[in-house]
Amino acid sequence: MATAWPRWRPSSPPPPMSSSFTADPPAEFLCPISGTLMADPVVVPPGQTFERACIQACAALAFSPPAVAADLSALPSASSPLVLVPNVALRTAILNWCDRLSLPYPAPLSPDTARDVVRRLMPSPPPQPQQQQLLHHEQRSQVLSQPPPLPASSARTRNHYGDDFVQETTQTRQAGGSLEEEIMAKLGANGAGPAEQEAAMALLRKATRENKELRRQICTQRLLAALRPMLLSGDAGVQVNAAAALVNLSLEAENKVRIVRSGAVSPLVEVLRSGHPEARDHAAGAIYSLAVEDENRAAIGVLGAIPPLLELFASAGAEYLARREAGMALYHVSLAGMNRSKIARTPGVVRTLLATAETRDRAKEADAAALRRIAVMILANLAGCPEGRTALMDGGAVAAVVKLMRNGSAVSGSAEEEYCISALYGMSRGSLRFRGLARAAGVEDALTPMAEGAGGVGRDMARRTLRAMRGEDDEVAVTATGLLGRQWDDGSVVSEGLVSIRRPPPHRGNHVGTSGSNTTQF
C-alpha cells in the first residue's frame, strides 16, 4: 500500500535528500483545496487543477471553497456531473520531482479523507438562539464601551488619506457599480442584438482605459461571466471591444487570477485561433498580461494557448505589437516547467523560433531586434527540460545559436548573447549528443572569448558548457560554490545572475501595469 503523502508545513522536518535540492514542492504541485502534493491532478472547466478526490468532495457536498472558480454549489451531480480532465503533464512533473529527490510518490486521498478536508473549509453552522443572545450582549457592551464618534470636521482632519481621497474612492466605487448595472442592463435587455452588445462593450472598453481604481471595482464575476460570450460573438465590433476591454481589466494585478478563474482563457484562445484580426491581437495582449501572474501560467498552457500564440508570433504579416505580445505571452508561459514540455512537443516550434531569431529587417530593425530577443529567450527556457533539449538538438539549434553569436544578431555583452549561452548551457546538461553537435558547430571557438573574459553570468555558463563538451563533470564543485541558484524542472540549474536578465525587452510607449506587465491599454 502506498504511503500517504503528508501535508507540507514549514515546521515539518524535510525528508532525506541531496544537498543540491529543496524539499519544498513547487506551488503548482499542491492542491489548492488540501494543500498536499497531488497524486491524481485533474483540470476543471475554468482551467484550475485540483486533486481529483478533493474536487469531487466539493461537488458532492455542494460547496465551492474560495480556491474554486466554478460554482459547485449549483451543480446537481446526478444530472450534470463535473467534467474532470486528467492533467497528465502535471502528474508526470510531480513524479519526476519525487524521483529526483528519492521521495515516495504521493498517494491519492480517499473519498472520506477528502470529505473531511472539505468539511473543515465549510463555514460553521449559525449559532443557536442562546449563543445569539450572548453574542448580542457582547456586541452591545462593545458599542457602549467605545467613545462617541468624532464630529465631521474632526474626522476629516484625522483621515490619514485626506477627505478628497475618501470622496474620490467612494465616487469610484459608486461609478463602478452603476457602470456594471448599465452594462448588464444593455446586455440583458429583451432583444439585445449586436448593436446593443457593441455599445455595452465599447462603454466598458472606454471606461477601463484610464481609471485604475474603476478597473479593480468593476472586475466582478458577474461582469466577467457576461464578457465571455461577447468574446465569441460573430460580430466583429462586439468581439474587438470585448477583447480590448479584457486587456484593460487584466492590467491590474489583483484582477489577473480572477479573470483566469472566471473561465476567460478558453474564449481568448478561440479568438486567437479564428477571431477577427484586431480582436486576435487584443487576445494576445490579454494572455500576455494574464501570464505575467505565476499562478495563471499552468492553466493557460493546459487550455491550448501555446499553438495559436506561436502561430501569431511567427506570422510575418501580423502587426509588430501583436507579434511581440504573443511572443512575450509564450515566454511567460514557458516559465512554468509543465508548459516547456508542451511547447517542445508543438510541431515546428524550434524551426519557427530559430527563423524569428534570424530575421533581419533594415526598415524596422528595432522591431526585428526585439522579436529576435524574445525568440532567443524562449529557446533558452526550452533548454530547461529534457524534451526541450531533444527538440532543440533535433531542430539544429546548436549550430543556429552559434551562428547568431557570430553574425552579430546576438551582440557581444548583450542580453541576447547571454540567452544564447544559456541555451547552449542547457543543451549541454547530461547530453553526450551535445558534444558531437557542439564540436561540429564550433561552439568552443564561439564561447572561448566569453569564458576568458571578465567575470559574470555569461562567463560562468560559457566555462561550464566548455567543460561539458570535454566530458568534465563539475556539478559537485558548481553546487559548492553557490554560484548556481535556481533549478530548472529536471534538476539542471540556471544561475541567479541570469535570472536578473530574464526580463521582458524594453517597450516603447506602452502602459506599465502594477504587475510589471507592459501591455498597452486599449
C-alpha positions in Angstrom: 0.0 0.0 0.0 1.4 3.4 -1.0 2.4 5.7 1.8 0.1 8.6 2.3 1.8 11.9 1.5 2.0 14.3 4.4 0.9 17.9 4.1 4.0 20.1 3.7 4.4 22.6 6.5 7.4 24.8 7.2 7.8 23.3 10.7 7.9 19.7 9.4 11.4 18.2 9.0 12.2 17.5 5.4 12.8 14.0 4.1 16.4 13.0 3.3 17.6 14.4 0.0 20.6 15.6 -1.9 22.1 18.9 -0.6 21.6 20.4 -4.0 17.8 20.1 -3.9 15.0 21.6 -1.9 12.2 19.7 -0.2 9.5 22.3 -0.8 7.3 21.3 -3.7 6.6 23.9 -6.4 3.3 25.7 -5.7 1.6 24.3 -8.8 2.2 20.7 -7.5 0.0 21.3 -4.4 -3.8 21.0 -4.4 -5.3 24.4 -3.7 -8.0 22.7 -1.5 -6.0 20.3 0.6 -2.5 21.9 0.3 -1.0 18.4 -0.3 1.1 17.2 -3.2 -1.3 15.9 -5.9 -1.4 12.2 -6.8 -4.2 12.5 -9.3 -4.4 16.1 -10.6 -7.4 17.0 -12.8 -8.4 20.1 -14.6 -11.9 21.6 -14.1 -13.6 23.7 -16.8 -12.4 27.1 -15.6 -8.8 25.8 -16.1 -7.8 25.1 -12.5 -6.1 21.9 -11.3 -7.1 20.1 -8.2 -6.6 16.6 -6.6 -9.5 14.5 -8.0 -10.9 13.4 -4.6 -10.9 16.9 -3.3 -12.8 18.5 -6.2 -15.3 15.5 -6.2 -15.8 16.0 -2.5 -16.6 19.7 -3.1 -19.1 18.8 -5.7 -20.7 16.1 -3.6 -21.1 18.5 -0.6 -22.3 21.3 -2.9 -19.6 23.6 -1.6 -17.3 26.0 -3.5 -14.3 27.0 -1.5 -12.6 30.3 -2.4 -9.9 28.5 -4.4 -12.5 27.1 -6.8 -13.7 29.4 -9.6 -16.6 27.1 -10.7 -19.9 27.3 -8.7 -20.1 23.8 -7.4 -23.0 24.5 -5.1 -25.4 24.8 -8.0 -24.2 21.6 -9.7 -26.6 18.6 -9.4 -24.1 15.8 -9.5 -26.6 13.3 -10.9 -27.8 15.3 -13.9 -24.7 17.4 -14.6 -21.6 15.7 -13.4 -18.5 17.8 -13.1 -16.2 17.4 -16.1 -12.7 16.5 -14.9 -9.7 16.2 -17.4 -6.6 14.4 -16.1 -3.6 16.7 -16.0 -1.1 14.2 -17.3 1.7 16.7 -17.8 1.5 17.9 -14.2 1.3 14.4 -12.8 4.4 13.4 -14.8 6.2 16.5 -13.5 5.3 15.6 -9.9 6.5 12.0 -10.3 9.8 13.2 -11.9 10.2 15.6 -9.0 9.8 12.8 -6.5 12.2 10.6 -8.4 14.9 13.3 -8.3 14.6 13.7 -4.6 14.2 10.0 -3.9 10.8 10.6 -2.3 7.8 8.3 -2.3 5.1 9.0 -4.8 2.0 10.8 -3.3 -1.0 8.5 -2.7 -4.5 9.6 -3.8 -6.7 10.8 -0.9 -9.5 8.5 0.0 -13.1 9.9 -0.5 -13.6 10.0 3.3 -10.4 11.9 3.9 -11.2 14.4 1.1 -14.7 15.0 2.5 -13.2 15.7 5.9 -10.8 18.2 4.4 -13.6 20.0 2.6 -15.9 20.0 5.6 -13.2 21.8 7.6 -13.3 24.5 4.9 -17.0 24.9 5.1 -18.4 27.7 7.2 -19.6 26.9 10.7 -23.4 26.5 11.2 -25.3 29.5 12.5 -25.2 30.0 16.3 -28.1 28.6 18.4 -30.6 31.1 20.0 -28.7 31.0 23.3 -25.4 31.8 21.5 -27.0 34.5 19.5 -28.3 36.2 22.7 -24.8 36.0 24.3 -23.3 37.4 21.1 -25.8 40.3 21.1 -24.8 41.2 24.7 -21.1 41.1 23.8 -21.7 43.4 20.8 -23.8 45.8 22.8 -21.2 46.0 25.6 -18.5 46.7 22.9 -20.6 49.5 21.4 -21.2 51.1 24.9 -17.5 50.9 25.7 -16.5 52.7 22.5 -16.0 56.5 22.5 -18.7 58.6 20.7 -18.0 59.3 17.0 -15.9 62.4 16.2 -17.6 65.4 14.7 -17.4 65.5 10.9 -14.8 68.2 10.9 -12.5 66.2 13.3 -13.0 63.0 11.3 -11.8 64.8 8.2 -8.7 66.1 9.9 -7.8 62.7 11.3 -8.3 60.9 8.0 -4.8 59.7 7.0 -5.5 59.9 3.3 -7.5 63.1 3.3 -11.1 63.9 2.6 -10.6 64.3 -1.1 -9.2 60.8 -1.4 -12.1 59.2 0.6 -14.6 61.1 -1.5 -12.8 60.1 -4.8 -12.7 56.4 -3.7 -16.4 56.5 -2.7 -17.3 58.0 -6.0 -15.2 55.5 -7.9 -17.0 52.6 -6.2 -20.3 54.1 -6.9 -19.3 54.7 -10.5 -18.1 51.0 -10.8 -21.4 49.7 -9.5 -23.5 52.0 -11.7 -21.4 51.2 -14.8 -21.8 47.5 -14.2 -25.5 47.8 -13.9 -25.7 49.9 -17.1 -23.7 47.3 -19.0 -25.7 44.4 -17.6 -28.9 46.3 -18.5 -27.8 46.7 -22.1 -26.8 43.1 -22.4 -29.9 41.8 -20.7 -32.4 43.9 -22.5 -35.1 42.0 -24.4 -34.0 41.6 -28.0 -30.5 42.9 -27.4 -28.7 42.5 -30.7 -25.2 43.1 -31.9 -25.7 46.9 -31.9 -26.6 46.9 -28.2 -23.9 44.5 -27.3 -21.3 46.5 -29.1 -22.4 49.7 -27.3 -22.1 47.9 -24.0 -18.6 46.6 -24.8 -17.5 49.9 -26.2 -18.7 51.6 -23.0 -16.7 49.1 -20.9 -13.6 49.5 -23.0 -13.7 53.3 -22.8 -14.3 53.3 -19.0 -11.5 50.9 -18.2 -8.9 52.6 -20.4 -7.6 55.2 -17.9 -9.2 54.6 -14.5 -7.1 52.1 -12.5 -9.5 52.1 -9.5 -12.5 51.5 -11.7 -10.8 48.5 -13.3 -10.5 47.0 -9.9 -14.0 47.8 -8.8 -15.8 46.5 -11.9 -13.9 43.3 -12.4 -16.6 41.1 -10.8 -17.5 37.5 -11.5 -20.9 38.8 -12.8 -19.3 41.1 -15.3 -16.7 38.6 -16.4 -19.4 35.9 -17.0 -21.2 38.4 -19.2 -18.0 39.2 -21.1 -17.1 35.6 -22.1 -19.9 35.1 -24.7 -19.1 38.6 -26.1 -15.6 37.3 -27.0 -17.2 34.6 -29.1 -19.6 36.9 -30.9 -19.8 36.6 -34.6 -20.0 40.4 -34.8 -16.5 42.0 -35.3 -17.4 45.1 -33.3 -18.6 43.2 -30.3 -15.6 40.9 -30.3 -13.0 43.6 -30.8 -14.4 45.8 -28.0 -14.8 42.8 -25.6 -11.2 41.7 -26.1 -9.9 45.2 -25.7 -11.9 45.7 -22.5 -10.5 42.4 -21.1 -7.0 43.7 -21.8 -7.7 46.8 -19.8 -9.2 44.8 -16.9 -6.2 42.5 -16.9 -3.7 45.3 -16.3 -4.4 45.3 -12.5 -2.5 42.7 -10.6 -5.5 41.7 -8.4 -7.7 41.1 -11.5 -5.4 38.6 -13.2 -6.1 35.4 -11.3 -9.8 36.4 -11.0 -10.1 36.6 -14.8 -8.5 33.2 -15.4 -10.6 31.6 -12.8 -13.7 33.1 -14.4 -13.1 30.9 -17.5 -12.0 33.7 -19.8 -8.9 31.9 -21.2 -10.8 29.4 -23.4 -12.7 32.1 -25.3 -9.4 34.1 -25.7 -7.8 31.0 -27.2 -10.7 30.7 -29.6 -10.3 34.3 -30.6 -6.6 33.7 -31.2 -7.4 30.8 -33.4 -10.2 32.1 -35.5 -11.3 35.6 -34.3 -11.3 38.9 -36.1 -7.7 40.1 -36.7 -7.9 43.1 -34.4 -9.6 41.0 -31.7 -6.9 38.4 -32.1 -4.2 41.0 -31.5 -6.1 42.1 -28.3 -6.4 38.5 -27.2 -2.7 38.0 -27.4 -2.2 41.1 -25.3 -4.7 39.8 -22.7 -3.0 36.4 -22.5 0.4 38.1 -22.1 -0.9 40.2 -19.3 -2.5 37.2 -17.6 0.6 35.1 -18.0 2.7 37.6 -16.0 1.0 36.1 -12.9 2.8 32.9 -12.0 -0.5 31.2 -10.8 -2.1 31.6 -14.2 0.7 30.0 -16.4 -0.2 26.3 -16.0 -3.9 26.9 -16.8 -3.0 29.0 -19.9 -0.9 26.1 -21.2 -3.4 23.4 -20.4 -6.2 25.3 -22.2 -4.4 25.3 -25.5 -3.0 28.8 -25.9 0.5 27.7 -27.0 -0.1 26.7 -30.7 -2.0 29.9 -31.6 0.4 32.1 -29.8 3.3 30.5 -31.6 1.5 30.9 -34.9 0.9 34.6 -34.3 4.4 35.2 -33.1 5.8 33.7 -36.3 3.3 35.5 -38.6 5.3 37.9 -40.8 2.0 39.5 -41.9 0.8 40.4 -38.4 1.4 43.8 -36.7 4.6 44.1 -34.7 2.7 44.8 -31.5 0.6 41.7 -31.8 3.7 39.5 -32.6 5.5 41.0 -29.6 2.6 40.4 -27.2 2.2 36.8 -28.5 6.0 36.2 -28.0 6.0 37.6 -24.5 3.0 35.5 -23.6 4.9 32.4 -24.8 7.9 33.5 -22.8 6.0 33.9 -19.6 4.0 30.7 -20.2 7.3 28.8 -20.7 8.5 29.9 -17.2 6.2 27.1 -15.9 8.0 23.8 -16.1 5.0 21.8 -17.2 4.5 24.1 -20.2 8.0 23.7 -21.5 7.3 20.1 -22.5 4.1 21.3 -24.2 6.0 23.9 -26.2 8.7 21.4 -27.1 6.0 19.0 -28.4 4.4 21.7 -30.6 5.1 20.8 -34.2 7.7 23.1 -35.8 8.3 25.1 -32.7 12.2 25.1 -32.9 12.2 25.9 -36.6 9.7 28.7 -36.0 11.7 30.2 -33.1 15.0 30.0 -34.9 13.6 31.6 -38.1 12.3 34.5 -36.0 15.7 34.7 -34.2 17.5 35.1 -37.5 15.1 37.6 -39.0 16.6 40.9 -40.2 14.6 44.0 -41.4 16.5 47.1 -42.3 13.4 49.2 -42.5 12.3 48.2 -39.0 15.4 46.8 -37.4 14.5 47.9 -33.8 11.3 45.9 -34.1 13.0 42.9 -35.6 15.7 43.0 -32.9 13.0 42.9 -30.2 11.4 39.9 -31.8 14.8 38.2 -32.1 15.4 38.7 -28.4 12.1 37.2 -27.4 12.7 34.1 -29.6 16.1 33.5 -28.0 14.6 34.0 -24.5 12.1 31.2 -25.3 14.8 29.0 -26.7 16.8 29.4 -23.5 13.8 28.4 -21.5 13.1 25.3 -23.6 16.7 24.1 -22.8 15.5 23.8 -19.2 13.7 20.5 -19.8 14.7 17.1 -21.4 12.1 17.3 -24.1 13.1 20.8 -24.9 16.8 19.9 -25.2 15.9 17.0 -27.5 13.7 19.2 -29.7 16.3 21.9 -29.9 19.1 19.5 -30.9 16.7 17.8 -33.4 16.0 21.2 -34.9 19.6 22.2 -35.4 19.6 24.7 -32.6 23.2 24.2 -31.6 24.6 25.4 -35.0 21.9 28.1 -35.3 22.7 29.6 -31.9 26.4 29.7 -32.7 25.5 31.4 -36.0 23.5 34.1 -34.1 26.5 34.8 -31.9 28.9 35.0 -34.9 26.8 37.1 -37.3 26.0 39.9 -34.9 22.4 39.1 -34.2 23.5 38.5 -30.6 25.9 41.4 -29.9 28.8 40.7 -27.6 28.0 41.6 -24.0 24.2 41.9 -24.7 21.3 40.1 -23.0 20.7 38.2 -26.3 24.2 36.8 -26.1 23.7 35.6 -22.6 20.4 33.9 -23.6 22.3 32.2 -26.4 24.9 31.0 -23.9 22.1 29.9 -21.6 20.5 27.8 -24.4 23.9 26.1 -25.2 24.5 25.5 -21.5 21.0 24.0 -21.1 21.5 21.7 -24.1 24.9 20.6 -22.7 23.4 19.3 -19.4 23.9 15.5 -19.3 23.9 15.1 -23.1 26.6 13.1 -24.9 24.9 14.0 -28.1 25.6 17.7 -27.5 29.3 17.1 -27.5 29.4 16.0 -31.1 27.0 18.7 -32.3 28.9 21.4 -30.4 32.2 20.4 -32.0 30.7 20.4 -35.5 29.1 23.8 -34.9 32.3 25.4 -33.5 30.9 26.1 -30.0 34.3 26.1 -28.5 35.5 28.9 -30.7 32.3 30.9 -30.1 32.5 30.5 -26.3 36.2 30.7 -25.5 36.3 34.6 -25.7 33.4 34.8 -23.3 34.9 32.1 -21.0 38.2 34.0 -20.8 36.6 37.4 -20.4 35.6 39.4 -17.3 33.5 37.8 -14.6 29.8 37.5 -15.0 27.0 35.1 -15.6 27.8 34.6 -19.2 31.4 33.7 -18.4 30.4 31.1 -15.8 28.0 29.4 -18.1 30.4 29.5 -21.0 33.1 27.8 -18.9 30.6 25.1 -17.7 29.4 24.5 -21.3 33.0 24.0 -22.5 33.7 21.6 -19.6 30.6 19.6 -20.6 31.9 19.4 -24.1 35.2 17.9 -22.8 33.3 15.5 -20.6 34.3 17.1 -17.3 31.6 16.8 -14.7 31.9 19.7 -12.3 28.4 19.5 -10.9 29.5 19.0 -7.3 32.0 21.9 -7.4 29.4 24.1 -9.0 26.9 23.4 -6.3 29.5 24.0 -3.6 30.4 27.4 -5.0 26.9 28.7 -4.5 27.0 30.3 -8.0 24.1 28.3 -9.2 21.0 29.4 -7.6 17.8 28.4 -9.4 16.9 24.9 -10.6 15.1 24.0 -13.7 12.4 21.4 -13.5 14.6 18.5 -14.4 17.3 19.3 -11.9 19.5 21.4 -14.2 20.4 24.8 -12.9 20.2 28.4 -14.1 22.4 31.0 -12.4 20.7 33.6 -10.3 22.6 36.2 -12.3 20.9 35.1 -15.4 17.5 35.4 -13.7 18.2 39.1 -13.4 18.5 39.4 -17.2 15.4 37.2 -17.9 13.1 40.1 -18.2 10.8 41.3 -21.0 12.6 43.6 -23.5 12.0 47.3 -23.2 8.8 48.5 -24.8 8.2 52.0 -26.2 5.1 54.0 -25.4 3.2 51.3 -23.5 1.4 51.5 -20.2 3.3 49.6 -17.4 0.8 48.0 -15.1 1.2 47.4 -11.4 2.3 43.9 -12.0 5.0 44.7 -14.4 3.0 43.7 -17.4 3.9 46.1 -20.3 0.6 45.6 -22.0 -0.9 48.5 -24.0 -4.2 50.0 -22.9 -6.9 49.8 -25.5 
